[in-house]
Amino acid sequence: MHILSVEPAKKLNLLQNNEYFEGLDEGLLKQVAEHMQLREYERGEALFWEGDPCTGLHIIEQGFVKLYRLSPQGRQYIVRVLQEGDTCNEVPTFDGGTNPVNVEALETTRVWVIHPDILRTLLKKHPEFAQKVIDNFAKNLRGLVRMVSEMAFYQVTHRLARLISEQSPDELSGTPWTQEQLAARLGTVREVVARSLKELERSGAIQLDKRRIAISDPGVLAQWTQPWN
């Protein structure tokens, strides 16, 4: 991990365009800017570990990271993959607890880190900032409810179809996903993902080429995104 030197103006620009801080008084943003730094991580490097003390709110400036947890047997489950503009580690930033997940860079990645103390101070003193925090926590909770519902009501093939349909063409044609990575994101095992990929390919929904996925028929893929197809 490297800490990069950054001009104050760049810090303010980042804050003004982030969902937690946009629209706030410039004086408040300058206070926050004094307690933030830009860090660079190499592929495979951990940003932080589950159970460790929280270092603050993380905002992805460039690159991709994965949030994951490990089962008692050592199996990895990817909670989310984040990209430019996304934030993570909100929960321990605001409740003072330890990190709930592990986070690892999937490529060379730059991340802004804002110290939790300044954010907790803003939360207590400025209702407009507190409302933004509440709004974002509500959005994240809705996302988690959706994830739990999908695991409960959708078979793996349907969940895989939904995951593929949510990716942009650039994401699908970019860095190839391994079956282990797909399994971790779906909360299953590699063998089940392999069968689901073949099932989608046989139906004409997708085409596989050297671990890259191309959508052959969006209509067929859309049918697979529905439960109990």
WODA-V564097 format. One record per residue. RES is the residue in one letter. PHI is phi in degrees with one decimal (999 if undefined). NEAR is the number of other ideal C-beta (glycine too) atoms within 10 Angstrom. Layout:
res | phi | near
RES | PHI | NEAR
RES | PHI | NEAR
//
This chain:
res | phi | near
M | 999 | 11
H | -121.3 | 9
I | -95.4 | 10
L | -98.8 | 10
S | -80.2 | 6
V | -136.3 | 16
E | -70.7 | 8
P | -54.5 | 10
A | -62.0 | 9
K | -68.6 | 13
K | -62.8 | 21
L | -62.8 | 16
N | -62.8 | 13
L | -60.7 | 21
L | -66.0 | 22
Q | -64.8 | 13
N | -110.8 | 10
N | -104.3 | 19
E | -62.4 | 14
Y | -79.3 | 19
F | -123.6 | 21
E | -59.6 | 11
G | 87.5 | 9
L | -79.8 | 19
D | -57.6 | 11
E | -61.1 | 11
G | -62.1 | 7
L | -66.2 | 17
L | -64.6 | 18
K | -65.6 | 13
Q | -62.4 | 14
V | -64.4 | 24
A | -59.0 | 21
E | -71.6 | 10
H | -121.4 | 16
M | -133.3 | 19
Q | -144.4 | 16
L | -104.9 | 19
R | -115.6 | 18
E | -117.8 | 17
Y | -121.5 | 21
E | -86.6 | 12
R | -55.2 | 13
G | 87.6 | 9
E | -83.2 | 15
A | -81.9 | 13
L | -76.8 | 23
F | -166.1 | 21
W | -115.0 | 12
E | -57.6 | 14
G | 90.1 | 11
D | -81.3 | 12
P | -60.5 | 11
C | -75.3 | 21
T | -96.8 | 18
G | 134.4 | 20
L | -73.1 | 24
H | -108.9 | 23
I | -123.5 | 25
I | -76.3 | 20
E | -89.7 | 18
Q | -155.5 | 14
G | 103.6 | 19
F | -133.2 | 20
V | -134.8 | 24
K | -115.9 | 20
L | -99.7 | 21
Y | -147.0 | 18
R | -127.7 | 14
L | -115.6 | 12
S | -75.7 | 8
P | -57.3 | 5
Q | -88.1 | 5
G | 90.4 | 6
R | -77.5 | 14
Q | -92.6 | 16
Y | -120.5 | 16
I | -83.0 | 19
V | -76.4 | 19
R | -157.3 | 17
V | -115.9 | 17
L | -109.1 | 21
Q | -134.8 | 13
E | -50.0 | 12
G | 93.2 | 13
D | -77.4 | 15
T | -122.4 | 19
C | -152.5 | 23
N | 72.1 | 23
E | -63.7 | 19
V | -58.4 | 16
P | -70.2 | 20
T | -60.1 | 25
F | -101.8 | 17
D | -102.9 | 12
G | 79.9 | 12
G | -84.6 | 12
T | -87.9 | 14
N | -62.8 | 21
P | -84.5 | 17
V | -141.5 | 21
N | -94.7 | 19
V | -132.9 | 24
E | -132.3 | 20
A | -73.4 | 22
L | -91.0 | 17
E | -159.9 | 14
T | -57.6 | 13
T | -136.1 | 24
R | -110.6 | 18
V | -134.9 | 23
W | -82.4 | 21
V | -124.2 | 20
I | -110.4 | 26
H | -59.8 | 17
P | -64.8 | 22
D | -60.9 | 12
I | -66.5 | 18
L | -73.0 | 21
R | -67.3 | 14
T | -65.0 | 14
L | -61.5 | 20
L | -60.3 | 17
K | -77.0 | 9
K | -100.2 | 10
H | -130.7 | 14
P | -56.8 | 9
E | -66.2 | 11
F | -72.1 | 21
A | -59.2 | 14
Q | -65.6 | 10
K | -64.0 | 20
V | -63.0 | 17
I | -61.1 | 11
D | -59.3 | 12
N | -72.6 | 14
F | -64.6 | 13
A | -63.9 | 10
K | -62.8 | 10
N | -64.8 | 15
L | -65.3 | 10
R | -61.0 | 10
G | -63.7 | 11
L | -67.6 | 11
V | -61.8 | 10
R | -63.2 | 10
M | -61.3 | 14
V | -64.1 | 10
S | -63.6 | 11
E | -63.1 | 16
M | -67.2 | 13
A | -82.7 | 7
F | -109.9 | 11
Y | -114.3 | 19
Q | -71.0 | 15
V | -59.7 | 19
T | -61.4 | 22
H | -67.9 | 20
R | -65.8 | 24
L | -65.4 | 26
A | -61.2 | 27
R | -65.3 | 18
L | -61.9 | 16
I | -63.3 | 22
S | -66.9 | 15
E | -84.9 | 9
Q | -88.1 | 15
S | -77.5 | 8
P | -56.6 | 9
D | -64.6 | 7
E | -67.0 | 15
L | -69.9 | 15
S | -92.9 | 13
G | -82.1 | 13
T | -58.0 | 13
P | -66.3 | 13
W | -88.5 | 20
T | -83.9 | 12
Q | -64.5 | 16
E | -64.9 | 14
Q | -66.0 | 19
L | -63.6 | 24
A | -62.3 | 24
A | -64.0 | 21
R | -69.0 | 21
L | -98.4 | 22
G | 70.9 | 15
T | -137.2 | 19
V | -119.6 | 14
R | -59.2 | 14
E | -61.6 | 10
V | -68.6 | 17
V | -62.5 | 24
A | -58.3 | 13
R | -66.3 | 12
S | -67.5 | 23
L | -61.3 | 19
K | -63.7 | 12
E | -64.6 | 16
L | -65.3 | 24
E | -68.5 | 14
R | -62.4 | 9
S | -76.2 | 17
G | 90.3 | 12
A | -73.7 | 24
I | -135.5 | 23
Q | -132.1 | 13
L | -105.0 | 14
D | -147.4 | 9
K | 53.3 | 5
R | 71.6 | 13
R | -92.6 | 13
I | -112.7 | 23
A | -120.5 | 12
I | -81.2 | 18
S | -84.6 | 15
D | -140.3 | 13
P | -57.4 | 10
G | -65.6 | 8
V | -66.0 | 15
L | -61.6 | 19
A | -61.6 | 14
Q | -64.0 | 14
W | -69.7 | 22
T | -74.2 | 19
Q | -88.7 | 11
P | -69.3 | 12
W | 54.3 | 7
N | -63.3 | 12
//
